[in-house]
Structures are given as C-alpha cells and as structure tokens.
C-alpha cells in the first residue's frame, strides 16, 4: 500500500510525498517517518485525510516557509493537482470553493500574534482595508494588491481564516491617508491619529529591517477588500 501526503508551508506552497507503507505499520506513521528521512520535516497532526483503507492521503501544514526545490506555489499546484486541491478545499478551507484557483496567500502584520489579532478583526466585520508600503513590497518581492485578487488570509502560522477579494486599490502618499481610510482599516480606536501613530511605528520598524527610509512622502497602497468566506464546517 502506498500513502500520499500534500505538505503545505506557511504560504501554502506545496510539496507532495508518496511512500510505501510497510506491513503492520500505520499509514500516518509511515508518512511521518518518510517526511523526516526524505525532506527533513516533522509533520505532526494531519489537517485532512481520506482513503485510509485503500490509498491513504493526508494534508499537513508546517508552520514555516518551505521554498527551494520541490516546493510549488499554491496558484500553480491548484491548477495542476486536482486530488491535492480537493483535499485542500476540504481540510483547509472548510469545503469552500473559491471563484478562481489563481489565489494569493498572506497574513496581516509582521508576526503571528499581530496577524491573529488583525484577521480576527476581519472575520468579525470590523476591518475592511489594509495599508502597505510600496517600496518595502518591491524590496522584498511581496505582491502588490490588484483589483479582483482573491486571497486566502491566514493567522500568521499558515492556518486559513478567511478569503477576501480586492475591491479597490489606491496609491497615495502616506500623508494623504484620511480619517475614512483609518476607519476602514479598523485598528485601534479607528481614528486617524491612532492610525498614524501605529503605522509610523510599523513602517519605521520595517524600514530599519530593510535598510530603507520611511517618510511622510512614502507611497503607500491602500487596499479595500470584501470578505468572500470565513472558513469553517463545525456543523458537520
């Protein structure tokens, strides 16, 4: 008997692993052992599984970037690997079928604790906008939002919380952000003063890390988005 594992990294890049299951050994244990020996990762608890009696299949998440040889971005493997993508839909997205397979995956903020707080604001109907610094995005290769982009938003560790679609994108100077933008972003007390205080601190920290300079004239991208789905299937 052979077992197959789809292993996702924190950005839902995937590596597929197939292994033989020795007689008398559980398929899960054989898969975990093969992952340690062949690609050097510990898989832990599977997020999804099917076909345990005949052709076991598992979906795993490792809470770090994969990258390098053997790892395929979501938008590529979603189009090419139907069995894996269907397991992904069931296990990671709660059965929700996205309107496209050209999917972005990201988390708000720069560390998991902040990411979890911000996606909580999204799923509770408070946060409907986000701001990124254009120069920093270009520097580290992060995608810049485009109209119509469908994104899977995670909690910072890679666990999917919701899907959003970009409805409008504005490029403007940091100094041109208004109270309406601050309110839509939904953070702090939702005032412009609070927004500026938090974002100056955030972007200056980002600038130090990247060796850049952040000023009031910096071009930022303000993304207005709509929530398409909050993931879950607790009624099953």
Buried (B, 14 or more C-beta within 10 A) or exposed (E): BEBBBBBBBBBBBBBBBEBEBEEEBEBBEBBBBBBEEEBEBEBEEBBBBBBBEEBBBBBBBBEEEBEEEBBBBBBEBBEEBEBBBBBBBBBBBBBBEBEEBBBBBBBBBEEBEBBBBBBBBBBEEBBBBBBBBBBBBEBEEEEEBEEEBBBBBBBBBBBBBBBBBBBEBBEBEBEBBEEEBBBBBBBEEBEBEEBBEBBEEBBBEBBEEBEBEBEEEBEBBBBBBEBBBBBBEEEE
